[in-house]
Amino acid sequence: MSTLTSTDGTAIAYDRAGTGPAIVLVDGALCRRSFGPMPKLAALLSQRFSVYMYDRRGRGESGDNATYSVAREVEDLAALIRVAGGSAGVFGASSGGALAMEAAASGVPITKLAMFEPPFVAAGPSGSEPDHLAHLRQLVANERRGDAVRYFMKDMVRAPGPMVLMMQLLFPVWSKLKAVAHTLPYDAAILGDWSVPVQRAADVKIPALVLYGGKTDPRLMQAAKQVAAAIPGAQQRSLAGQTHNAAASALAPVLSEFFA
């Protein structure tokens, strides 16, 4: 593990594997270097690339700041890209994809941008989702971490009730989820009103690839298509048989081709 210091002084933990052109992997909600899909993906991509994984602020071995803003997370990603040599390809999954897109639109030196199912699921320009951010903040402030994770899974992700119950019975996994429940408002802030940020996506001026699973939630599939349509010249691609929890073996070949 290595660490860097972001613009506001927050320590960000990261790992590097492999050699070749740099790629930074950006996790979605509740995930970190030691827990989530990125370690398997990094192992496959590191055969051709220098792959950087990091703990987003507030997670794992990274620090945090009492005052959160999306801009601070963009600065964290920019700082890691500086460490990677000044420019890099970036792949973001779920809300990590939304964060990566915001970084690209902000002018962070990203050479190519790939996203898997950025979860902008609300329809219409003003969105139709409830105020998830406010509710999550209240749960976290009251130290109701388990309730925050349940709310995220059932009311935001809309996972089936039996699946949420099963996750709670897997005590080691549930403990890891609760450990970073306080960062769920961060992801909600990145997603805003949950509608596709068409104007912001139009500010992305680099090659982009938007991926979605062939068996995913129709809302996520439609959102991915809308994001791809909003980014000038973006490609879109469906991964056969995949859901929102896409297998690294399905992602790696497509990303290797795109970033090569």
N, C-alpha and C positions, 0 to 999 in steps of 0.2 A: 504493500500500500504506500502511496505517496500523497502528499497534501499540497494544496496551493492556497493562496490568500486572495479572495475575491475583492472587488472594488470597495465594499463596505467593511472589509476586515474579517469577514466570515471565512473560516477554514473549510475547504472542500476536499474530501477524500476521493482518491481515484486510483484506478489500476490501468496498466497498459500491457497489452499482449501482442505479439507478432511484429512483423516488419512490413514496410510498404507504405502506400498512401494512407493518410490518417482518416479514421472514421470515429466519430463520437456517438455513443449510444445513450439515448435519453429515456429513462424509465417513465412509466405511467404511475397512476395512484397506487400507494401502499408498497411499491417495490423499491428495491435498492440493490447494491452490488451483490450482496450475499443472499438475496431472496427475490425471486422473480424470473422472468424469461431471458434476461440479458446474458447471464453467464454461459448458457449453452450456445446462444447465438454468437457471442464473442469468441468462443472456442472454434467455431466453424469459420468465421470471418478472418480470424487471426492467421489463417493459412496463407492469406493473400494481402492482408492489410495490417497496419498498426491500429489496433482497436483500443479505444479509451472508454472505460466504464466509470461512472462516478456516482456517489451518493448525493442526490439532490439535497439542498439545505433542509436541515431538520431531521434527516434520515441517517441511519447507520452511523458512520464515524464522522460525518460532516457536522459542522456547527450550525448555528441559527442566529437570527437577530429578532429582537422583540417586535420590531416593526416589519411586517411582510409587505412586499409589493412584487408584482410580476416582473417589473424592471430589474429587481435584484436577481431574480432567477435567470434572466437574460444575461446579466453581467457574469453570473457564475459560469454559464456556458461559454461566453466569450473568453473568460479567463482560461478555461480549459483548452479552448482552441488555440490561444496564444502559446500555451505549454506544448501543444501538439505541433507547433511549427508556424503558427500564424494563419493557417487556413485548414479547413477539414471538411469532409463530407459528414453529414449528420443524419442519423436515423432516429426517429422518435416513435414510440408506441403509445397509442391511446392519448391520454392528456399530455404525455411527453411529446407526441407529435404536434399537438397544438402549441406547446411551448417552443418547440423547434421552429415552427412556422413563424411565430412571433419574433423569434431571434433573427430569422432570415429577412423578414419584412423590416426589421429595425436596422439592417445593414451589417449585422455580425458577419465576418468573412467566412461564410459557408459556401463551399464550392458546388455541392449538390445536396438536395434535401429529399429524403424519403420519409414517408409517414405511413403508419398502419392504423387505420380506423380512428382518426381524431374524432372524439365523441361529441361533435356538435349535432345534437339530436332534435332540437326544437325546430318547429316549422314556423315560417313567417319572419319578417324583419325584426319584430320586437320580441320574439321568443314566446314559448308557451309553457315553459317549465316553472315550477314554484321557486321560491327564493332559497335554493339549496345552500348557498353560501352563508346566509344568516342563520339557518337552522344548524348547520355544522358548527359554526362558531359558538353557538349557544351550548351545544352538546359538549364541545371540547372545553369550553370555559367552566362547565360544571363537572369536569373530569369524568364524563360518561363516554369513555373511549369505545367500549364495546357497542354502545348504542349508536355511536357515530359510524362505526364500521357497518353495523346492520343497516342503518339508514342509507349509507352509500350503496350497499349491495342491493337492497330491496327497492328503495325508492328512486335511486339515481340510475344504477346499472340495470335494475329490474331483473335481477337474478331470481330464479324460482325459489319459493320458500323452502322446500326440502333441501336444496343445495346450500342455502344459507345456514340452515340448521346443521347440516353435515359438517360445514366448515367450523361451526362452534364446537362440535364434538371432537374435532382434531385439535386438541389443546395446544401442541407446539406451534401449529400454523396460526391458530387464532391469537396466540400470544404475540407472534411476530406482527400480525396485522394491527393489533391494538397498540403496539409499541410506536407505530408511526401514524396513528389515527389523528394526531394533532396537525398533520400536514394535509389532511383532506381539504380543509378550507383553501389551501394554496392551489390545489388543482381546480377547485370550483371557481376561484378567482381568475385563473387562466382561461376558463371556458366562458366566463361572462354570463350572458343570458342564454347560453347554449345554442343559439342560432349560428349558422355558418357566417363567419365574418368576411363577407364577400369583398368589401373594400380593402380590408387588411390583407387578404389573400392576394389581391391584385398587386400589392406592393412587393411580392416575391418575384425577383427578376433573375433567378437562377434555375438551372434544370431541376425539375421536381418530379417525384413519383409518388402517387397515392395508391396504397394497397388496401384491400379489404377481403375478408373471407367469403367464400362461396356459400357457406352455411351460417353466416353471421346474422345478427338481429337486422331486420330490414331497415330500421331507423339508422343504424350505423352504416349500412351499405349505401343508403341514399345520401347520408352526410358526406361520405368519402367521395362519392361522385360529384357532389356539389362543390366540395373543396377543390377537386381536380379541375372542374370547369372554371372556377374562379381564378386559379393561378395561370397566368399566361403560358401557354405551351406545355402545361403539365401532362404527364402520362398517368394513366390509371390502369390497374390490373387486379383481377380477381384471383385469389388463391383457392383452388378447388379443394373442397372438403374442410376448409378451415373456418373456425369461429373466431370470436374476439380473443381467445387464447390460442393464437396461432403457434404452430410448432416451429422451432428453430430450423428444423430440416426443410420446412417449406419456405421460410423467409430467406435463408442464407443464399441459395442459388440466384434468386431474383435480385437481391441486394448486391451480390458480387458482380453480376452482370451490369447493374446500373452504375455502381461506383467505380468500376474498372476503368 
